[in-house]
């Protein structure tokens, strides 16, 4: 069992039809479930996946996207402490990874595996 962090694009591939990419991500998620891996993402990811439904004025789609994310992953908050951890992590991660995963950098947290 592993703790795995997904960035926004992987959720978009699951939610929307992106052909082969969607199929590959669905297979990856299926293997993760079989292995009992824990899936994590950031509250920033939730914000990013809600952009398209909000731009379209589609509240139903936005609720569906949010429900899918909440059902399949633990959402890590991005708060003031996470912002500070992000600032300190810049030497060890590229900005998006450091930013999204800063909430998992709290003391005692195990580092996740990243898929972007």
C-alpha positions, 0 to 999 in steps of 0.5 A: 500500500502506498500514499499517492498524490495526483495532480489536476490533469489525472482527475480531468482525464478520469472525468472527461473523455480524453481517449487513450489518456483517460483509459490509461488513468482509469487502469492506473486507478483500478490498480491503485484500488486493487493494491489499496493505495491511498489517493491524495490531492490538494484543495487547489486541484478541486479549484482547478477542476471546477473552473470549466463548470463555473465558466459554463455556468453549469452548477450540476456539472460542478457538483458532479466534479466535486463529488467525484473528487471527494469520493475518490481522494483525500483532499489536502487543505491548502492553508497558511501553514501549507503556504509556509511549507510550500515556500520552504519546499521550493528547493526540493520540488517544482512549484506545482508539485510543491504547492499542491502537496505542501499540505502533506509536508506537515510533521509526521506525514509520510511522503506520497508518490506523485503522478502528474 
